[in-house]
Amino acid sequence: MSHLFEWSTEFATGVTDVDDQHERLIDIINTLLALHSNSCTPLELETVLQQLQHYARYHFHTEEVLMARNHVSPDHQKAHLAAHKGFFKHLGRVTQLIETSPDLMVDHLLSFLVEWLIHHITQMDMEMAREVLDQSVESTSAPKTSSQPHVLVNTANQLYEGLGRRSLELLESNLQLNREIEQRTILEARLRRMSALYMALSKTNQAVAFRYDRDSLLKEVCSIVTEYSGFAAASIAILDPDSNQPTLIASSSTLAEQAGGEGRGSAGGHSILPSAVFPLQVEGNVVAILTVYCHEPEEFEEPLVAVLKEMATVISFGLESLEREDKRRNAEARLRDSEARLRAITEAAADAIVLTDAQGQISFWNSSAERIFGYSADEALGQQAYALIGYALEEQTLSVGDPMDIPSAGKQISAALSEPLIARRKGGQTFPVEVSLSHCRIQDGWNTVSVVRDITLRKRAQLELLASQTKLARLMDLVPLIIYIHDLDSCGTVYVNQAVQAATGYTPEEILSLNSYLMQALAEPEDVAAIRSVAAQWPDARDGEVIEYECRIKTKDGNPRHIACREVVIARTESGRPQQILGVAMDMTVRVWQRLMQEEKLADFSRIGRLVNMGEMASALAHELNQPLAAIANFNQACANLLRNGKAKPEVLEQALSKTAEQALRAGSIIQTMREFMRKREAKPAELDINEAVREVIALANIRSRTRPVEFSLRLDQTVASVWADRILVEQVLMNLLRNAEEAMGGTPLPEIQIETGDGGSGFVKVSIRDFGIGLPDGFELDKLPTFYTTKADGTGVGLGICRSIVEASGGKIWAMPGDQQGSVFEFTLPIKPADGNGL
């Protein structure tokens, strides 16, 4: 087989350099055949591979130079270059088998070289040689192209047949050996696995013995399982005690190393692997889960599973030991913290803390005790407490025994100890103290804890507070206002000053004996419900919020009084609920009567204003009445003439008399309108169409302004609701504002007044009157005008005051502002529904 390939002229292409390289390739193939027949070493293969690479580089370089020099077609050159690259690429893949399977590498290499030789010589090199020789001027004969590829093919077939026979022989001889090796390998693998697993168990015992942290222990155990036992992966998850849901704590995997990259997840992110789960228990409860992954299910044999169970038991013991150790450390830490806190509390306490044993000797003396009594701890410890500091009641006639000689545990402590006592300092000085006593058992014996508080400052403050309260009570009695305090728990008045007697005739003692709230006890029956509704606001009152209201009360002799009250929360319970209400009440009777008299005067002024308007309209009214009266006279005269001439027909007389009646009604309507406008009567608020009221006032204004026409521009919103007001009073406001607007435009050639109605927001309707006259004076504020204010030489100064009184009494507001360019704008609002507290 070593001489299967021999160089023959049948292989020649006619190009000397190319043929020499082909002959060299055949020598390399024969060398490989010789190595294939005998066992070859990697070193021998390395030598052959170097020869093959040297051949390829030289041969391919020779062909590329020939093709470039002889201008071989570009397609042929590209095909050769691709074949050359493919040769090196395949050679590199085959070379990777040199360490693992050298015989397999020789087989692959021989097959590849033979196929390359047949294909390259019979096709590509022959074609290239033909083109090179055709273009050579030195060639005297046609290129040789009679090479027969069947020679190489037959030789290759013989090669493949020999390789196959040898492979079958080797396969048959190795089958039995492989079976024996496989069985021995399986047994050895089992022994190694068991040995590694026992090693992992030993390492786990060591980790449990030397690890003092749960998470680090679990991470080390997972690493031990995968590193020593050969399992694919391992993970440990802790179970939540409430939801019983697992939380991954530690994991380890060898899959990432075997795959040559990073793993993903507990199993490296690869396909699902067989796994076994082992519970980890602490005090009989499953607290964690150990999961072990393997490559094949057969790996979980019974001996391995038994060792894994033993490993889970060891891990459980480690977890239980760590938990007990954690509990012990936590208990010790809590004890140390408790002792430190107790020391800090006792040393930081402002009161003296004294601990005495059953014999009354002092065993603990804090820093506050040193400060209060003047004795250091060294001086006090071991001394008899009563002999050292002594106690006595403030009333010296009542002697108390040793306050440290208290009853045994479980018996009632003497009530005398809850009263203020007199103690003695180191220098013999006495001072008031409060003492609290309690029992405690220390080292199988009962001890007494005394908490002593120096109340010298409190006593002094109590005396000062008593003096201050006395002064405050005398000062409040001098105030002319009624000052009272309601207690919501007792539902009554707990304090009232002397001013209540001057206002109501009742003494403070009589008021306090009523056991009721002050204003509810004295209020008129009609006002009791309103006062109770105010009292219902107290539980929701905020700090500093003042509740105001007015009511009527009866004095002791039965006289009515008007009272204005202001109340505020001054004390709350621990839960924040109002507990005490401070109130200040003022007698408003005189002011109420003054206000009523002022309103009556304003009504008179309003009537005067209407009389002034009536005087101005008198001549225009006479002209207005003259037309219907003249029409009535003419119709009556016509009827008389028809009757006198005997030409009267019933239908003609009926028509004339109907027109006479219409004119009479017209005259009567004019007279009635003026009478209503001038008549003094009680205000009667009702639903009023504000747009209709504006039109009626415009009609009256047109009568008054016939001597000097004024253009009224109306922008009336037909969608506004009816207002709640008295028609005559609203018309009086409109008439006064229109008159002021007309007089403000006295020098304007074509005076114009714009009247607009619309939505005033929040349940109100707004009316605007705009003029283009001289405008408002500087600093004009309608709500701050003095009484009888006027800017006209012949003005009375009551017009704007009347308007403001009527609008505010109706529940609305009125204001004025400068116009956009010139003139002024007066606006007022009226409520849609009856206003609370409406005075009309």
C-alpha positions in Angstrom: 0.0 0.0 0.0 3.0 2.3 0.5 3.6 2.2 -3.3 0.1 2.5 -4.5 0.7 5.8 -6.2 3.5 6.1 -8.7 4.3 9.1 -10.9 3.2 8.6 -14.5 3.4 10.8 -17.6 -0.3 10.4 -17.7 -0.4 12.9 -14.9 1.7 15.5 -16.7 0.2 18.8 -17.7 3.1 20.0 -19.9 4.2 22.7 -17.6 7.4 21.6 -15.9 7.0 23.5 -12.6 3.4 22.3 -12.1 4.2 18.7 -12.9 7.1 18.7 -10.4 4.8 19.9 -7.7 2.2 17.2 -8.6 5.0 14.5 -8.4 5.9 15.9 -4.9 2.2 15.7 -3.8 2.2 12.0 -4.8 5.3 11.4 -2.7 3.5 13.0 0.3 0.4 10.8 -0.3 2.6 7.7 -0.3 4.3 8.8 2.9 0.9 9.1 4.5 0.0 5.6 3.3 3.1 4.3 5.0 2.1 6.0 8.3 -1.4 4.6 7.9 -0.2 1.1 7.7 1.8 1.4 10.9 1.1 3.3 14.1 2.1 6.9 13.7 3.1 9.4 16.2 1.9 13.1 16.4 5.6 14.1 15.7 5.7 12.1 12.4 2.3 13.6 11.4 3.6 17.1 12.2 6.6 16.5 9.8 4.3 15.4 7.0 1.9 18.3 7.6 4.8 20.8 7.3 5.9 19.2 4.0 2.3 19.4 2.8 2.0 23.1 3.8 5.3 23.8 2.1 4.1 22.1 -1.1 0.8 23.9 -1.1 2.4 27.4 -0.6 5.0 26.8 -3.4 2.6 25.1 -5.8 -0.1 27.7 -5.4 2.4 30.6 -5.7 3.8 29.0 -8.9 0.4 28.7 -10.5 -0.6 32.2 -9.6 2.6 33.6 -11.1 2.1 31.6 -14.3 -1.6 32.7 -14.6 -0.6 36.4 -14.0 2.3 36.3 -16.4 0.5 34.5 -19.2 -2.8 36.5 -18.9 -4.9 33.5 -18.0 -8.6 34.5 -18.0 -9.9 36.2 -14.8 -12.6 33.6 -14.2 -9.9 30.9 -14.3 -7.7 32.9 -11.9 -10.7 33.4 -9.4 -11.5 29.7 -9.5 -7.9 28.8 -8.7 -7.7 31.3 -5.8 -10.9 30.0 -4.3 -9.6 26.4 -4.6 -6.3 27.4 -2.9 -8.2 29.0 0.0 -10.4 26.0 0.4 -7.4 23.7 0.5 -5.9 25.6 3.5 -9.2 25.8 5.2 -9.9 22.1 5.0 -6.3 21.3 6.0 -6.8 23.4 9.1 -9.9 21.5 10.1 -8.3 18.1 9.6 -5.2 19.1 11.6 -7.3 19.6 14.7 -7.5 15.8 15.0 -3.7 15.3 15.4 -3.9 15.0 19.2 -7.2 13.2 19.8 -7.4 10.8 16.7 -4.2 10.7 14.6 -5.4 7.6 12.7 -8.7 9.2 11.9 -6.8 12.3 10.8 -4.6 10.3 8.3 -7.8 8.7 6.9 -9.4 12.1 6.3 -6.2 13.6 5.0 -5.6 10.8 2.4 -9.2 11.0 1.1 -9.0 14.8 0.8 -5.6 14.7 -1.0 -6.6 12.0 -3.5 -9.8 13.9 -4.3 -7.9 17.1 -4.6 -5.3 15.5 -6.9 -7.9 14.0 -9.2 -10.0 17.2 -9.4 -7.1 19.7 -9.6 -5.1 17.7 -12.3 -7.9 16.5 -14.5 -9.8 19.8 -14.5 -8.3 23.1 -13.2 -4.6 22.5 -13.8 -5.1 21.0 -17.2 -7.2 24.0 -18.2 -4.7 26.5 -16.8 -1.8 24.7 -18.5 -3.7 24.8 -21.9 -4.1 28.6 -21.7 -0.4 29.1 -20.6 1.0 26.9 -23.4 -1.3 28.5 -26.0 0.1 31.9 -25.2 3.8 30.9 -25.0 5.8 31.9 -28.1 8.5 29.3 -27.2 6.0 26.4 -27.5 6.6 24.4 -30.7 3.8 21.8 -30.2 0.3 21.8 -28.8 -0.2 21.3 -25.1 -0.6 17.9 -23.8 -4.2 17.3 -22.8 -4.4 13.6 -23.2 -4.1 12.8 -19.5 -6.6 10.3 -18.6 -8.3 10.8 -15.2 -9.5 7.2 -15.0 -6.0 6.1 -14.0 -6.1 8.3 -10.9 -9.7 7.2 -10.2 -8.8 3.6 -10.3 -5.9 4.2 -8.1 -8.1 6.1 -5.6 -10.7 3.3 -5.6 -7.9 0.8 -4.7 -6.8 3.2 -1.9 -10.4 3.5 -0.5 -10.8 -0.3 -0.6 -7.7 -0.9 1.3 -8.6 1.7 3.9 -12.0 0.1 4.4 -10.6 -3.4 4.9 -8.1 -2.2 7.4 -10.8 -0.2 9.3 -13.1 -3.3 9.5 -10.2 -5.4 10.9 -9.4 -2.7 13.5 -13.1 -2.3 14.4 -13.6 -6.1 15.0 -10.5 -6.4 17.1 -11.4 -3.3 19.2 -15.1 -4.2 19.8 -14.4 -6.7 22.5 -11.7 -4.6 24.1 -14.1 -1.6 24.1 -16.8 -3.6 25.9 -14.4 -4.7 28.6 -13.0 -1.2 28.9 -16.5 0.3 29.1 -17.6 -2.1 31.9 -14.4 -1.3 33.8 -14.8 2.4 33.1 -18.4 2.3 34.5 -17.3 0.6 37.7 -14.3 2.9 38.1 -16.6 5.9 37.5 -19.0 4.7 40.2 -16.2 4.2 42.6 -14.8 7.6 41.8 -18.3 9.2 42.1 -18.8 7.5 45.5 -15.4 8.5 46.6 -15.9 12.1 45.4 -19.3 12.2 47.1 -17.9 11.0 50.4 -15.2 13.6 50.0 -18.0 16.2 49.5 -19.7 14.8 52.6 -16.5 15.3 54.6 -16.0 18.8 53.2 -19.6 19.6 54.2 -18.9 18.5 57.7 -15.9 20.7 57.8 -17.9 23.7 56.5 -20.6 23.1 59.1 -18.0 23.0 61.8 -16.2 26.2 60.8 -18.8 28.4 59.1 -20.7 30.9 61.4 -22.8 32.5 58.7 -25.8 30.9 57.0 -25.5 32.3 53.5 -21.8 31.7 53.3 -22.3 28.1 54.5 -25.0 27.4 51.9 -22.9 28.9 49.1 -19.9 26.7 50.2 -22.1 23.6 50.3 -23.3 24.2 46.7 -19.7 24.6 45.5 -18.7 21.4 47.3 -21.5 19.4 45.7 -20.6 20.5 42.2 -16.8 20.5 42.7 -16.2 17.2 44.5 -19.2 15.1 43.5 -19.3 15.8 39.8 -23.0 16.8 39.7 -24.0 19.4 37.0 -25.4 21.9 39.4 -26.7 22.5 42.9 -28.9 25.1 44.6 -30.4 25.8 48.0 -33.6 27.9 48.5 -34.9 29.2 51.8 -38.7 28.8 52.4 -40.6 31.9 53.6 -42.3 30.9 57.0 -45.5 32.7 56.1 -46.1 32.1 52.3 -43.9 28.9 52.1 -42.4 30.3 48.9 -38.8 29.4 48.1 -36.1 32.1 47.7 -32.9 31.2 46.1 -29.9 31.8 48.4 -27.0 29.9 46.9 -26.2 28.0 43.7 -23.3 26.5 41.8 -22.9 25.0 38.3 -20.3 23.3 36.2 -22.2 23.6 33.0 -20.8 27.0 32.1 -17.2 25.6 32.3 -18.1 22.5 30.3 -19.7 24.7 27.6 -16.8 27.1 27.5 -18.9 30.1 28.5 -21.0 31.6 31.3 -23.9 29.6 32.6 -27.4 30.9 33.0 -29.4 30.2 36.1 -28.9 27.3 38.5 -28.6 24.9 35.6 -26.6 27.2 33.4 -29.6 28.1 31.2 -29.3 24.8 29.3 -32.0 22.3 28.6 -33.9 20.8 31.6 -31.7 18.4 33.6 -32.7 15.5 35.9 -32.8 16.7 39.5 -33.3 15.4 43.1 -34.7 17.5 46.0 -33.7 17.0 49.6 -35.5 18.9 52.4 -33.4 20.7 55.1 -35.1 20.7 58.5 -34.6 22.7 61.7 -36.4 21.5 64.8 -38.6 19.2 62.6 -39.7 22.0 60.2 -38.6 22.2 56.6 -36.8 25.6 56.3 -34.9 25.1 53.0 -34.6 22.8 49.9 -31.4 21.4 48.5 -31.7 20.6 44.7 -29.0 18.6 42.9 -28.9 18.4 39.1 -27.2 15.7 37.0 -26.5 15.0 33.4 -28.3 11.6 33.2 -31.1 10.1 35.4 -28.9 7.0 35.9 -26.5 9.2 38.0 -29.1 9.2 40.9 -28.4 5.6 42.0 -29.4 4.5 45.4 -25.9 4.7 47.0 -25.4 8.2 45.8 -28.9 9.3 46.9 -28.2 7.8 50.4 -25.0 9.9 50.6 -26.9 13.0 49.5 -29.5 12.4 52.1 -26.8 12.2 54.7 -25.3 15.4 53.4 -28.8 17.1 53.7 -28.9 15.8 57.3 -25.5 17.4 58.0 -26.6 20.7 56.4 -29.8 20.7 58.5 -27.7 20.1 61.6 -25.5 23.1 60.6 -28.5 25.3 60.0 -30.0 24.3 63.3 -26.7 25.0 65.1 -26.5 28.4 63.4 -30.0 29.3 64.4 -29.4 28.3 68.0 -26.2 30.3 68.0 -28.0 33.3 66.4 -30.7 33.1 69.1 -28.0 32.9 71.8 -26.1 35.9 70.4 -29.3 37.9 70.0 -30.4 37.1 73.5 -27.0 38.2 74.8 -27.1 41.3 72.7 -30.7 42.1 73.9 -29.6 41.5 77.5 -26.5 43.8 77.1 -28.7 46.4 75.3 -31.3 46.1 78.1 -28.7 46.6 80.8 -27.2 49.5 78.9 -30.6 51.1 78.4 -31.5 50.5 82.1 -28.2 52.2 83.1 -28.8 55.0 80.7 -32.4 55.5 81.8 -31.6 55.4 85.5 -28.6 57.7 85.1 -30.5 60.1 82.8 -33.7 60.2 85.0 -34.4 63.5 86.6 -35.7 61.7 89.7 -33.7 60.0 92.3 -33.9 56.2 92.0 -33.0 54.3 95.2 -33.0 50.5 95.5 -33.1 49.0 99.0 -32.9 45.4 100.1 -35.2 43.6 102.6 -33.2 45.1 105.5 -33.7 48.6 104.2 -30.1 49.1 103.1 -29.3 51.0 100.0 -28.0 48.9 97.1 -28.4 51.3 94.2 -28.1 55.1 94.2 -28.2 56.9 90.8 -26.6 60.3 89.8 -29.9 62.2 90.3 -30.0 60.9 93.9 -26.5 62.3 94.4 -27.6 65.6 93.0 -30.9 65.8 95.0 -29.7 64.5 98.4 -26.1 65.6 98.2 -24.6 62.1 99.1 -22.3 60.4 96.7 -22.9 56.7 95.8 -20.0 55.6 97.9 -21.5 57.5 100.9 -25.0 56.1 100.4 -24.5 52.4 99.5 -25.0 50.1 102.4 -26.6 52.8 104.6 -30.1 52.6 106.1 -32.3 54.7 103.7 -34.6 56.2 106.4 -31.8 57.1 108.7 -29.9 58.7 105.8 -32.5 60.9 104.2 -35.6 60.6 106.5 -39.2 61.4 105.5 -42.1 63.1 107.2 -45.5 64.4 106.2 -45.9 68.1 105.5 -48.3 68.2 108.4 -45.7 67.7 111.2 -48.4 66.5 113.6 -48.9 63.4 111.5 -45.8 61.2 111.9 -45.1 58.6 109.4 -42.9 55.6 110.0 -40.0 54.4 107.9 -41.3 54.8 104.4 -38.9 52.0 103.3 -40.6 49.6 105.7 -43.4 48.9 103.2 -45.7 45.9 103.2 -44.5 42.7 101.5 -45.1 42.1 97.8 -48.7 41.8 96.8 -50.0 43.9 99.7 -51.3 47.4 99.3 -48.8 50.2 99.8 -49.6 52.8 102.4 -51.6 55.7 101.0 -49.5 58.2 103.0 -46.6 57.6 100.6 -48.7 59.0 97.7 -48.9 62.4 99.5 -46.1 65.0 99.4 -43.4 64.3 102.0 -40.6 66.3 103.5 -37.1 64.9 102.9 -33.7 65.8 104.3 -30.5 66.7 102.4 -26.9 66.0 103.4 -26.6 69.4 105.2 -29.9 68.9 107.1 -32.0 71.1 104.8 -35.5 69.8 104.3 -37.5 70.1 101.0 -40.8 68.7 99.6 -40.7 65.4 97.6 -43.0 62.9 96.1 -42.1 59.2 96.6 -43.3 56.2 94.5 -42.6 52.7 95.8 -42.7 49.3 94.1 -41.5 45.7 94.8 -39.1 43.7 92.7 -37.4 40.3 93.2 -33.6 40.2 92.9 -31.6 37.0 93.6 -34.5 35.3 95.4 -35.1 38.3 97.6 -37.6 41.1 97.6 -36.2 44.6 97.0 -37.9 48.0 97.0 -37.5 50.6 94.3 -38.1 54.2 95.4 -38.5 57.0 92.9 -38.1 60.3 94.7 -39.0 63.6 92.9 -38.0 67.0 94.2 -41.1 69.2 93.9 -39.7 72.4 95.3 -40.1 74.2 92.0 -43.6 72.8 91.6 -44.7 74.0 95.0 -43.3 77.4 94.2 -45.0 77.4 90.8 -48.3 76.4 92.3 -48.2 79.3 94.7 -47.3 81.7 91.8 -50.1 80.2 89.7 -52.6 80.6 92.4 -51.6 84.3 92.8 -51.7 84.7 89.0 -55.2 83.1 88.8 -56.4 85.4 91.5 -55.2 88.5 89.6 -56.6 87.2 86.4 -60.0 86.5 88.0 -60.1 90.1 89.4 -59.0 91.5 86.0 -61.8 89.5 84.1 -64.4 90.8 86.6 -63.4 94.3 85.6 -64.0 93.7 81.9 -67.5 94.9 80.8 -67.9 91.9 78.5 -69.4 88.6 79.6 -66.6 86.0 79.7 -67.5 82.4 80.2 -66.1 78.9 79.8 -68.1 75.8 78.7 -67.0 72.3 79.5 -68.2 69.8 76.9 -67.8 66.8 79.2 -70.1 68.2 81.9 -72.3 70.0 79.3 -72.4 73.1 81.4 -70.8 76.5 82.1 -67.9 76.1 84.6 -66.8 79.8 84.8 -68.4 83.2 84.2 -67.2 86.6 85.3 -69.1 89.3 87.2 -70.1 91.2 84.0 -72.9 88.6 83.5 -74.8 90.1 86.5 -74.9 93.6 85.0 -76.1 92.2 81.6 -78.6 89.6 82.7 -79.3 90.2 86.4 -78.1 86.7 87.4 -75.1 86.3 89.7 -72.3 84.1 88.6 -73.3 81.5 91.2 -76.8 81.4 89.8 -75.5 80.9 86.3 -73.2 78.0 87.4 -76.0 76.3 89.3 -78.1 76.0 86.1 -75.9 73.1 84.9 -76.4 74.2 81.3 -74.6 76.3 78.6 -75.0 80.0 79.4 -76.7 81.2 76.2 -78.9 78.1 75.8 -80.2 78.6 79.4 -81.1 82.3 78.8 -82.0 82.4 75.1 -85.4 83.2 73.7 -87.3 80.0 72.7 -87.1 81.0 69.0 -83.2 81.2 69.2 -82.5 77.9 71.1 -82.4 75.8 68.0 -80.0 78.1 66.3 -77.7 78.1 69.4 -77.7 74.3 69.5 -76.7 74.2 65.8 -73.7 76.5 66.7 -72.8 74.2 69.6 -72.8 71.2 67.1 -69.8 72.9 65.4 -67.6 72.7 68.4 -66.4 69.0 68.0 -65.1 69.9 64.5 -63.6 73.3 65.4 -59.9 73.7 64.6 -57.4 75.4 66.9 -57.7 79.2 66.7 -61.0 79.0 64.7 -63.5 81.5 66.1 -67.3 80.8 65.9 -69.5 83.8 65.9 -73.3 84.2 66.3 -76.0 86.5 67.6 -79.0 85.6 69.8 -81.7 87.1 72.0 -81.8 86.4 75.7 -84.1 87.4 78.6 -82.8 89.0 81.7 -83.8 88.0 85.2 -86.5 90.7 85.1 -87.8 89.6 81.7 -86.4 92.3 79.5 -85.1 91.1 76.0 -81.4 91.7 75.1 -79.5 91.2 71.9 -76.1 89.4 72.5 -73.2 88.9 70.1 -71.0 85.9 71.0 -67.5 84.8 69.9 -66.3 81.4 71.0 -63.0 79.4 70.5 -61.6 76.1 71.7 -59.0 76.5 74.6 -58.6 72.9 75.8 -58.6 69.5 74.2 -58.4 65.9 75.4 -55.5 63.6 74.8 -57.3 62.3 71.7 -57.6 65.8 70.3 -61.4 66.2 71.0 -62.4 69.7 72.1 -63.0 69.8 75.9 -63.4 73.5 76.9 -64.8 76.5 75.0 -63.9 80.1 75.9 -66.6 82.6 75.0 -66.9 86.4 75.0 -70.4 87.9 74.8 -71.2 91.6 74.1 -74.6 93.3 74.8 -75.6 94.6 71.3 -79.1 95.8 72.3 -78.3 99.6 71.9 -76.5 99.0 68.6 -79.4 96.9 67.2 -81.9 99.7 68.0 -79.5 102.2 66.4 -79.3 100.1 63.3 -83.1 99.8 63.1 -83.4 103.6 63.4 -80.8 104.1 60.8 -82.6 101.7 58.4 -85.8 103.7 59.0 -84.0 106.9 58.2 -82.6 105.4 55.0 -86.1 104.4 54.0 -87.2 108.0 54.5 -84.2 109.2 52.5 -85.2 106.7 49.8 -88.7 108.1 49.7 -87.2 111.6 49.5 -85.1 110.5 46.6 -88.2 109.2 44.8 -90.0 112.5 45.5 -87.0 114.3 43.9 -87.3 112.1 40.9 -91.0 112.6 40.8 -90.5 116.4 40.8 -88.2 116.1 37.8 -90.7 113.9 36.0 -93.8 116.1 36.7 -93.8 118.1 33.5 -93.0 115.0 31.4 -95.7 113.1 33.2 -98.3 115.8 32.4 -97.3 115.6 28.8 -97.5 111.8 29.0 -101.1 112.0 30.5 -102.3 114.6 28.1 -102.2 112.2 25.2 -104.6 109.5 26.6 -106.9 112.2 28.1 -107.1 114.1 24.7 -107.8 110.8 23.0 -110.6 110.0 25.4 -112.2 113.5 24.8 -112.0 113.0 21.0 -113.6 109.6 21.1 -116.4 110.9 23.4 -117.0 113.9 21.1 -117.2 111.7 18.0 -119.7 109.4 19.7 -121.9 112.4 20.7 -121.8 113.8 17.1 -122.8 110.4 15.7 -125.8 110.2 18.1 -126.8 113.8 17.4 -126.8 113.2 13.6 -128.6 109.9 13.9 -125.8 108.1 12.1 -124.7 106.1 15.1 -124.2 102.4 14.4 -123.7 99.9 17.2 -120.4 98.5 15.8 -119.0 102.0 15.3 -119.9 103.1 18.8 -118.6 99.9 20.3 -115.2 100.5 18.6 -115.0 104.1 19.7 -115.9 103.2 23.3 -113.3 100.4 23.4 -110.6 102.8 22.3 -111.8 105.2 25.0 -111.4 102.5 27.6 -107.9 101.6 26.4 -106.7 105.2 26.8 -108.3 105.5 30.2 -106.5 102.3 31.3 -103.3 103.7 29.9 -103.6 106.9 31.9 -104.5 104.8 35.0 -101.4 102.6 34.5 -99.2 105.7 34.4 -100.7 107.0 37.6 -100.4 103.6 39.3 -96.7 103.2 38.4 -95.9 106.6 39.8 -97.9 105.9 43.0 -96.1 102.6 43.5 -92.8 104.2 43.0 -93.6 107.0 45.5 -95.5 105.0 48.1 -93.9 104.2 51.4 -94.5 100.6 52.3 -92.9 97.5 53.8 -90.4 95.6 51.7 -91.8 92.4 50.1 -89.0 90.3 48.6 -90.1 87.8 46.0 -88.9 86.3 42.7 -88.2 89.1 40.3 -87.3 89.0 36.6 -84.3 91.4 36.6 -84.6 92.0 32.8 -88.2 93.1 33.1 -87.3 95.4 36.0 -84.6 97.0 33.9 -87.1 97.6 31.0 -89.6 99.2 33.4 -87.0 101.6 34.8 -85.9 102.5 31.3 -89.5 103.4 30.5 -89.6 105.7 33.6 -86.2 107.1 32.7 -87.4 107.9 29.1 -90.3 109.9 30.6 -87.9 111.9 32.7 -85.4 112.5 30.0 -87.7 113.7 27.2 -86.2 117.2 27.3 -82.7 115.7 26.7 -82.8 112.3 25.0 -80.4 109.6 26.3 -79.6 106.4 24.4 -79.9 103.3 26.5 -77.9 100.3 25.2 -79.3 97.0 26.6 -77.4 93.7 26.8 -79.8 91.6 28.8 -78.9 87.9 29.3 -82.2 86.1 28.8 -80.9 82.9 30.4 -80.3 84.4 33.9 -82.6 83.2 36.7 -85.0 85.3 38.7 -83.6 87.1 41.7 -85.0 87.2 45.2 -85.6 90.9 46.0 -88.3 93.7 46.4 -89.2 95.0 42.9 -89.8 98.7 44.0 -86.4 98.8 45.9 -84.5 97.3 43.0 -86.1 99.8 40.7 -85.1 102.6 43.1 -81.4 101.4 42.9 -81.6 101.3 39.1 -83.2 104.7 38.9 -80.6 106.3 41.2 -77.7 104.7 39.2 -79.2 105.8 35.8 -79.7 109.3 37.1 -76.1 109.5 38.3 -74.9 108.1 34.9 -77.0 110.7 33.0 -75.8 113.6 35.1 -72.1 112.4 34.7 -72.6 112.9 30.9 -74.0 116.4 31.1 -71.6 117.8 28.5 -71.7 114.8 26.2 -73.4 115.5 22.8 -74.9 112.1 22.4 -75.0 110.5 25.9 -75.2 106.7 26.0 -75.7 104.4 29.0 -75.0 100.7 28.7 -77.0 98.3 30.9 -76.0 94.6 31.1 -77.2 91.6 33.0 -75.5 88.2 33.4 -74.4 85.4 35.7 -72.7 86.7 38.8 -71.5 83.3 40.0 -72.2 81.4 43.2 -75.9 81.8 43.0 -76.0 85.5 42.1 -77.1 87.7 39.1 -74.9 90.7 38.2 -76.2 94.0 36.8 -73.7 96.5 35.2 -74.4 100.2 34.4 -71.7 101.9 32.3 -71.5 105.6 31.3 -69.0 107.6 29.3 -68.9 110.7 31.5 -66.4 112.5 33.7 -65.5 109.2 35.6 -64.9 108.6 39.3 -62.8 110.9 41.5 -59.4 109.8 42.7 -59.5 107.4 45.7 -63.2 106.6 45.2 -64.2 103.5 47.2 -68.0 102.9 47.4 -67.9 100.8 50.5 -66.0 103.5 52.4 -68.1 106.5 51.5 -69.2 108.7 54.4 -72.9 109.4 55.0 -74.4 112.1 52.7 -71.4 112.0 50.4 -71.9 113.9 47.1 -69.9 115.6 44.4 -72.8 117.8 43.1 -73.5 121.3 44.2 -77.3 120.6 44.7 -76.9 116.9 45.7 -78.4 115.4 48.9 -75.7 112.7 49.2 -78.2 109.9 50.0 -78.5 108.3 46.5 -75.4 106.0 46.7 -76.0 105.3 50.4 -79.6 104.2 49.6 -78.3 101.9 46.8 -75.7 100.3 49.0 -78.2 99.7 51.9 -80.8 98.2 49.6 -78.4 95.9 47.8 -76.7 94.7 51.0 -80.0 94.2 52.7 -81.1 92.1 49.8 -78.0 89.8 50.3 -75.9 91.2 47.4 -72.9 93.5 46.9 -72.3 96.8 45.0 -69.1 98.3 43.8 -67.8 100.8 41.3 -64.7 101.0 39.0 -63.3 103.2 36.2 -64.4 102.5 32.6 -62.0 101.0 30.1 -61.3 104.4 28.3 -63.5 106.9 30.1 -66.5 107.1 32.4 -67.3 104.7 35.2 -69.0 101.3 35.8 -71.3 100.6 38.7 -72.1 96.9 39.3 -74.2 95.1 41.9 -75.3 91.5 42.5 -78.6 90.0 43.8 -79.1 86.5 45.1 -81.1 83.9 43.1 -82.4 82.3 46.3 -83.5 84.0 49.6 -80.3 85.2 51.3 -79.6 84.0 54.9 -80.2 86.8 57.3 -82.0 88.9 54.7 -83.2 92.1 56.4 -85.9 92.9 53.9 
